[in-house]
């Protein structure tokens, strides 16, 4: 085993020292008036979720406000909780769905958290440990893909079903939305919240490089008419498509590696006149992209 190699432990110690150094730059995400950071160091081995203002963050020594201490939570509950992220509800960002893992496993327990009070919501959404996904629809409704019992997981060990759950409703009574084959990898929900709009989507993952996307329209799922090899996402009403193979949906052919964009409603109405945001070259490929308010960072 690799752990027996003479160089393993010195290298592990060095990487741990780097990863937990108090000198490293804290990565942040903005939610409402605050920026948030999840921080681990020698004093906080399980981690500390904290926040500050953007003005304070720009200082050499920002003053952080504790939101959730996973070391304290682990001690109180006699568990070894690992942080797996938070999904917070637009636009107030006062309610979050926190994903907590026992010992760092892929399966997570999901709990509703009140950011204003900095505490878990009594009687709020709480999902038992499982692999899967969760997404806010509105303050009282969520999508979830989980282990719902015998026959509801794929051979790969991921959820076969997406359901819709209302506040106060038992998980067993959640409304079915979508189901994939046990031979697929799995299925996951996502919801993109923007000012004045909300795009609800479900993804069927067929294999590591093949998937199908569906959007909710009038309570029904509408399949995106795209090759199953593309990476597709929606931001601010625009459908972004990153191609892995050449594609000619209409008169225009687009090369593998290109990044395309088109208004989602136009696409659903049959439009295929994409804007080409990136075309690969002999020594140039697209690593990632980030849509902003009026630009896209490549």
C-alpha positions, 0 to 999 in steps of 0.5 A: 500500500502507498502508506508504507512508502517511506515518502508518504507520511512526510509528504502527507504532513507537508500537504496537511501543513499547507492545507491548514496554514493560517496564512492561506487566503480564505476562499469566499462565496457571497450570500446576501450582505455577507461573504462566507468561508469554511475554514479548517486549521489546527484549532478547528480540525473539523471546520468553522463556517464563518462570515464577514462583510466584503469591506472587512474581508479586504482588510489585512486581518478580517474580523470573522463572525462564527456561523457554525462550528463543526467541532462543537457540533461533533462533540455535542452529537458524538459524531465526526461531522465533515462539511459538504456544503450549503445550498442557501435560498435566493434572494434573502439567503436566510435559509440554507440546506446544510450537507453533513457527512459522517467522517467524510463519506459521500453520503450526507445528512441534510438539515435546514439552517437559519442564517439569521439566527445561526441555528438549525431550524426546529422541525425544518427540512431534515433528510436522513443520510444518503447519497444524492442531491437537494435543491430549493424550489421556494421557502416551503418546497424542495427537490430531493434525490435520495435513497427512498428504499429498496429499488430506488438506487442504481447499480452505481449506488446513486439515486434513481428518483427525484421527488418534490417535498413540501414543508411538513410532509413526510419523505415517504409522501413526497411527489415523484418527479423523475426516475432513471434506470438502475443501469444509469449512474443516477439523477440529480435536481437543480434550480437556478434562481435569478431576479424575476425567474426560476429555472428548475432542471433534472439531470439524468446521468447515463455514464461518466460522459453522457447525460440528458437534461430536462427543464420543468415547464407547466409542471412537466419535464421537457427534454433539452434537445441536445446530444447526450455528450454535451455539458449544459447549464442555465444562467440568467435565462441563457442556455450554455452548451459546451461541446465534446463532439462536433454538432450540427443542429441546423444550418450551422456546424459547431466544432467539438470543444466550442462553448455556445449560448442561446436564450433558453426560451428561444431554444425550447421554441426551436431556435438553434442560432447559437452565439459562439463564445469560444472556439478551440484552436490547435493549442487552445482548449476551454478549461472552464467558464463563469457567467457574470451579469453581463460578461462570461469569464473564460 
